[in-house]
Amino acid sequence: MKVLPLPAFKYLFYLALFCMPLALHAGALPAAVEQALAAAEIPHSAVAIQIEPLQGGRAVLSFNAKQLMNPASVMKLVTTYAALQRLGPTYTWNTSAYVDALPLDGVLDGNVYLSGGGDPKLTLEAFWLLLRQLRLHGVREIRGDLVLDRSRYALPTHDPAAFDGAPQRPYNVAPDPLLLSYQALRLQFMPQADGKPLVVADPQFPALELVNLLEPNAASHAACGDWKDTVRVDFGGAPPNLTVMLTGRYPAACGEQSWLFGLPAGVDYVGGVFRQYWTEMGGTLAGSTRSGVLPPTARLLARQESPPLAEVVRDVNKFSNNVMARMVYLSLGAEAGARPVRLANAEAAVRQFWGGLSLPAADLVLENGSGLSRRERLTAASLSRMLQHAWASPLMPEFIASLPIAGLDGTLKKRMNAPPIQGQAHLKSGSLDGVRALAGYVQDARGTRYALVMFVNHAHAERSGPAQEALLRWLIERD
């Protein structure tokens, strides 16, 4: 064995001693974060953190940063930045209406074909405008069928109850090339003079039956409380029909409230809304609603363009919209040339983007690009590098503007709303059972900006909020 001479040994000893505080500084957690994690009974092994200055230089804190972690909705940052890079901020989607033949004297002796382009933000208002275009082209009476072309996607059968047993939660709605208003039903509760609430469904399509058996709450003078605990909503009926039954008691003290539900794919949602709006416009539809593929001889009569991708990305990240994120993810595969698009095509497109940033392929595990997944994984180190790349990109303004502002808007409007954190960070949060995550950009009290990533994967992850805030406070106020 070779023995180092004494002077060389002493040199290495003092060099290690000198560097030790720096290593501890980069790898040790701030005391306030330690205390918050201990109070939550969350071990170090369940936490990953990476904080790096955007102006360059060594990491301020790197803790388990190369450990694969479930990022929950923070995965949306990867999907949306990939989309901005590969599709461009002005990219749009189209929903189109075709006909068999041109109308004569207001009568269309044939079918109307709705071709879905995968618009993640096809609202009821936008759909009304599409139908309005048909009316402006002289169509009043449709003697054929309404044919829905959803051939843009080729996806596995979706079970809305599979993820968490809550099939009516809006976030469990499946992607659909003709996704209208997120396949959502809004119930509006409005107290009347006798105390019994009037309940109105929006949209009010013909296949929907609303049965209101709600009773007034005798303690209507009391505080509202969690009113949803006293109201029961049951869904029934054989698709394409839908029956919604309301039972229980609604407290008048709650005033006017709304409740949003995601409806199953078997419900005739698009066809039902088409009939509702078409009738309101003075039109008639004699045939049925059915699925089909656009024939090559069909003529384009109306087209509704989506908002640009930059606006869609804002909705995805500000409000953590899962189905929109999944449709943006699928659009990456579609624009890479896949027709119909499959999940594998979308994953290949995102992996190509990831590799273009020289990030390790093993640091990214994808399933649907939204974070509503038990399989998806990221490392804090690689996500931080992606955030740094985005900061230096010409698309930086669009990307950062899509992130919630701490304590002010989006999913963080009611969190982190006290000094010194409020307004000092643009951050995407993520939460699943056993997962809490936070990633984005923070500016400290001196004006220095950082990329920050924090993942917590543990049974007590829901208790990690104080640790997140302690980390942000430490970064903002540190000397």
Protein Blocks (a to p, Z undefined) as FASTA:
>chain_A
ZZddfklmmmmmmmmmmmmmmmmmmmpccfklmmmmmmnopafklpccddddfkbpadfb
dghklbccdekjmlmmmmmmmmmmmnopkbccddddddfbdceehiacbddddddehiab
lcfklmmmmmmmmmmnopabdcbdcdddfklpccddddfklmnopakbmklpccdfklgh
hipacddddddfkopacdddddddfklccddfbdcdfklmbcfbjmklmpccddedjdfb
dcdddedjddfklmpadddddddfklcfklmmmmmmmmmnopacfbdcddddddfkbccf
bdcddddfklmmmmmmmnopaklmmmmmmmmmmmnopacddfklmmmmmmmmmmmnopaf
klpccfkonopafkbccdfklmmmmmmmmmmpmklmmmmmmpccehkgcjllmgoiacfk
gopaccdddddehiacdedddddfkopacddddddddfklmmmmmmmmmmmmmmmmpZZ
